[in-house]
Amino acid sequence: MAAAVAAAACHSPARLVVDAVIGADGANSRVAREVGAGDYSTAIAFQERIRLPDEAMAYYDDLAEMYVGGDVSPDFYGWVFPKCDHVAVGTGTVAAKPEIKRLQSGIRARAAGKVAGGRVVRVEAHPIPEHPRPRRVVGRVALVGDAAGYVTRCSGEGIYFAARSGRLCGRAMADEWRLTGAVTEAGIRAGYLRRWDDEFRPTFRFLDLLQRVFYGGNAGREALVEMCADEHVQRRTFDSYLHKRMAPAEPWGDLRLLWRTAAAMVRCGVLGREVERLRRLEQQAADQVLLRH
Ligand SMILES: Cc1cc2nc3c(=O)[nH]c(=O)nc-3n(C[C@H](O)[C@H](O)[C@H](O)COP(=O)(O)OP(=O)(O)OC[C@H]3O[C@@H](n4cnc5c(N)ncnc54)[C@H](O)[C@@H]3O)c2cc1C
């Protein structure tokens, strides 16, 4: 896209003169480094692609699985996602990057019965941006996709946003070029950055909030699982994913949802503490039996 806009004059394979550059080179973006776009913090995502026997694969015909719990991730979720002829089994974390292999063992253990007999065909580990870079447009250089930092928290979705930001940015440059015969920083900011932020910032912020509330501890995770059974939640989530922006507010339904969320978190927090207390009592009783013998 950049090349089309750039009206490039190629002097030699090592040197290319262009009017504008779109850095779409992923989380380790060389373009971002070259222009001093600044860093973002990253999560790590690890996944194994596993080819399953036919009958095991059939289980995932209409199903993708998401697992939560400290054994699979302290701050994100583990997944079994069906791809065309295999499943991707993985997990992600920001808080426990050095422990990613233990967490991967956790998700493998949870899904063990369903992926038994499978053959690992590829192992992948990659940084995932946690938020946009401090500077996404520097002069006539613009960053898109992972290079810019466009992965939503909570869901870890980045493919759509990479494609969408690339298109938006390319179109902004092409439009300005057509109108004025030049591409400028101000034009890229107005045609790409401002539009992007207007369209997607609320969604990114909302998903950031959801991740903080629901993945940070067991009470939040239990509440998340409980709420996912709610039809209102399912519909809102489905609509938001499908259209890539938050579904329009439904005041009464949303108020009820807020109330249910708070109630579920309190209930799950109380239950969690009670379970811990019972565990401690059980442990003390076991210790006393040991001492007596
Ligand atoms: C394990 C894992 C699972 C994921 N699961 C999902 C998911 O289920 N759904 C979802 O939406 N997102 C998912 N994501 C996130 C998603 O993959 C990324 O957000 C998305 O691929 C970003 O696209 P991109 O084009 O910006 O970057 P990339 O896909 O990283 O592409 C960048 C490209 O630039 C090339 N490149 C880099 N440097 C140079 C260079 N110097 N010269 C030339 N080429 C270069 C690379 O080779 C690469 O082809 C997942 C990520 C990981 C790590």
The ligand as an ORCA input file, in Angstrom:
! r2SCAN-3c Opt
* xyz 0 1
  C       0.135    -17.142     19.627
  C      -0.734    -16.034     19.110
  C      -2.082    -16.245     18.897
  C      -2.880    -15.221     18.393
  N      -4.211    -15.459     18.197
  C      -4.977    -14.505     17.642
  C      -6.335    -14.768     17.341
  O      -6.859    -15.863     17.577
  N      -7.072    -13.766     16.785
  C      -6.539    -12.540     16.526
  O      -7.237    -11.662     16.013
  N      -5.250    -12.264     16.809
  C      -4.457    -13.219     17.345
  N      -3.149    -12.936     17.626
  C      -2.626    -11.588     17.334
  C      -2.397    -11.464     15.839
  O      -1.651    -12.562     15.381
  C      -1.636    -10.181     15.537
  O      -2.238     -9.094     16.207
  C      -1.640     -9.897     14.030
  O      -1.042    -10.961     13.335
  C      -0.884     -8.597     13.731
  O      -0.710     -8.464     12.349
  P       0.443     -7.544     11.763
  O       0.319     -7.670     10.287
  O       0.398     -6.207     12.387
  O       1.797     -8.204     12.283
  P       2.405     -9.647     11.931
  O       1.317    -10.639     11.727
  O       3.422     -9.897     12.993
  O       3.107     -9.416     10.507
  C       4.272     -8.630     10.404
  C       4.994     -9.083      9.145
  O       6.098     -8.223      8.908
  C       7.196     -9.014      8.549
  N       8.436     -8.297      8.926
  C       8.867     -7.973     10.161
  N      10.040     -7.311     10.109
  C      10.353     -7.198      8.803
  C      11.439     -6.601      8.090
  N      12.438     -5.975      8.729
  N      11.432     -6.690      6.758
  C      10.416     -7.296      6.105
  N       9.368     -7.869      6.705
  C       9.334     -7.820      8.040
  C       7.025    -10.305      9.336
  O       7.739    -11.347      8.731
  C       5.533    -10.498      9.231
  O       5.175    -11.187      8.082
  C      -2.330    -13.955     18.123
  C      -0.964    -13.740     18.315
  C      -0.172    -14.765     18.813
  C       1.286    -14.510     19.034
*
